[in-house]
Each structure stands twice: as C-alpha cells, then as structure tokens.
Amino acid sequence: MKYMMLICIDEVERRQHVERRTSEEAAETRRQMGAWLADTDGRGVRLHGGELQPASSATTVRQRDGQLLVTDGPFAETKEQIAGYDVIECANLEEAIEVASRHPVAQWGSIEVRPFVDDQQAVPILRGS
C-alpha cells in the first residue's frame, strides 16, 4: 500500500529549535535526515517527497457560490502546519508507522500517515518537457 506522510510542525517551535541548536546539533540533524533518506530510498520504501516553504507562503483557493476566493496563508488555523511530505510504499500500516517513527521530525514535530484511496494516485505524473 502507498501512504502519504505529512510532516507537521509548529513553525515557531521549529524556528526556536533551529536558533537554539549548536553547529554540532545541526550537523547531527542533517546526518539523521540523510540516514533516514538513505535507508528509505535504499529499501525502495520512499517513492518521493519534499520540504515545503513556510505556511506563511501558502495561498488558499476556494470556490463558493460561483465566486473564487483566494486567501493568503494556510486554510487551517492550527498551531502545527504541513512542512513537507513523503510518499512511501509499505506492506501494511505497521511498516508505515515504523518508517514514520524513524523520521527525524518525529522527535519534535508529528508525522501524519494516511493511505491513498487508490495506489495510482501516489504515482507522480511525468510530463514531457
């Protein structure tokens, strides 16, 4: 099954976390992330993923009663925002949880794991250039 991992963080906490850490701690974070990527990519579990710009860069689009409503900022008024994502393919939810639990952000943020309705939705569409 294919799962979407939503990497969720409190952006204020993230900023404070980044500002407080030493250069050695920053290097360790990069090492942990590199190790997680190498492991999941090496196992063929991680199909694709990426880090997103801060929620302040979001634009929310709605259609209501035939009117286009465009709003700066995220849709959700929550403390935690989506900071990135990974699409993974695992045998079952237990394996997906295991993969998510080892993501470095799980130590101070949260990882939401959701199965796709249809596995084909998880496949990137390749467009000709």
Buried (B, 14 or more C-beta within 10 A) or exposed (E): BBBBBBBBBBBEEBEEBEEEEEEEEEEEBEEBBEEBBEEBEEEEBBBEBEEEEEBEEBEEEEEEEEEEEEEEEBEEEEEBBBBBBBBBBBEEEEBBBEBBEBBBBBEEBBBBBEBBEEEEEBEEEEEEE
